[in-house]
Amino acid sequence: MYSTRCTHCQQIITLKGEEIQAAINEAEAAGRPHYEMRCPRCRKPVKIQVKMLRLKLPREIPESLDGRAAGEGQGEGQGEGQGEEQAAEPTEESAETGTRRSKRRG
């Protein structure tokens, strides 16, 4: 989601993910470094730089991470057991180094 203000009437203009992608495609097709749209309130042109729109696009997950993330969620019993062992290790290491963890004492 990208929000900007009209430079003439100060109306807030918000573009959602699909609208951002469409604006980038339109500006690139025209060969311009900016996307020009009309303010819904005053109808004056508002220019938005394409590089600012690209920053607001949702990030894509690389394929190497997709496979790893999907593999962890498949084995429910195995994934939970491994996660508990990994969570216990940092606690032991922190005890050895002398750093404190917030624990309730009863």
C-alpha positions in Angstrom: 0.0 0.0 0.0 1.3 3.4 -0.9 -0.1 6.7 0.4 0.6 10.2 -0.9 -1.0 13.7 -0.8 -2.2 15.8 -3.6 0.1 18.8 -3.9 -2.9 21.1 -4.6 -5.7 20.2 -2.2 -3.8 18.0 0.3 -6.2 15.0 -0.2 -4.7 11.7 0.8 -4.4 9.3 -2.1 -3.8 5.6 -1.4 -2.8 2.9 -3.9 -3.1 -0.8 -3.1 -0.9 -3.6 -4.3 -2.6 -4.3 -7.6 -2.9 -0.6 -8.4 0.8 0.0 -7.7 1.7 -2.8 -10.1 -0.6 -1.4 -12.8 0.9 2.1 -12.2 4.4 0.8 -12.7 3.5 -1.1 -15.8 1.7 2.0 -17.3 4.7 4.3 -16.6 7.2 1.8 -18.0 5.1 1.4 -21.1 5.1 5.1 -21.6 8.9 5.3 -20.9 8.4 7.8 -18.0 10.2 7.8 -14.7 7.0 8.8 -13.0 3.3 7.8 -12.9 0.8 10.5 -13.3 -2.7 10.2 -11.9 -5.5 12.6 -11.2 -6.5 13.5 -7.7 -10.0 12.2 -7.0 -11.0 15.4 -5.3 -9.6 18.3 -7.4 -8.7 16.4 -10.6 -5.2 18.0 -10.7 -2.4 15.8 -11.9 -0.3 14.1 -9.2 3.1 12.7 -10.1 4.6 9.7 -8.3 8.1 8.4 -9.0 8.2 4.8 -10.2 11.1 4.0 -7.9 9.0 5.0 -4.9 6.2 2.7 -6.1 8.6 -0.2 -6.5 9.7 0.2 -2.9 6.1 -0.4 -1.8 5.6 -3.6 -3.8 5.2 -6.8 -1.8 8.5 -8.7 -1.7 8.7 -12.1 -3.4 10.1 -15.1 -1.5 13.1 -16.7 -3.3 12.6 -20.3 -4.4 15.3 -21.6 -2.0 13.3 -20.3 0.9 10.0 -21.5 -0.4 11.1 -25.1 -0.4 12.6 -24.9 3.1 9.5 -23.2 4.6 7.2 -25.7 3.0 9.3 -28.6 4.2 9.1 -27.4 7.8 5.4 -27.2 7.9 4.7 -30.7 6.5 5.9 -32.9 9.3 3.9 -31.8 12.3 5.4 -34.2 14.8 8.9 -33.8 13.6 8.8 -30.0 13.2 7.5 -29.5 16.7 10.1 -31.7 18.3 13.0 -30.1 16.5 11.7 -26.6 17.4 11.6 -27.4 21.1 15.2 -28.7 21.0 16.4 -25.6 19.2 14.6 -23.3 21.6 16.2 -25.0 24.6 19.7 -24.6 23.3 19.8 -20.7 23.4 18.6 -20.8 27.0 21.5 -23.1 28.0 24.0 -20.9 26.1 22.7 -17.8 27.7 23.1 -19.4 31.2 26.7 -20.2 30.4 27.5 -16.6 29.2 25.8 -15.1 32.2 23.1 -13.2 30.4 19.7 -13.0 32.2 16.5 -14.2 30.8 13.2 -13.1 32.3 12.0 -16.1 34.3 9.3 -16.2 36.9 10.4 -17.4 40.3 7.9 -19.1 42.4 
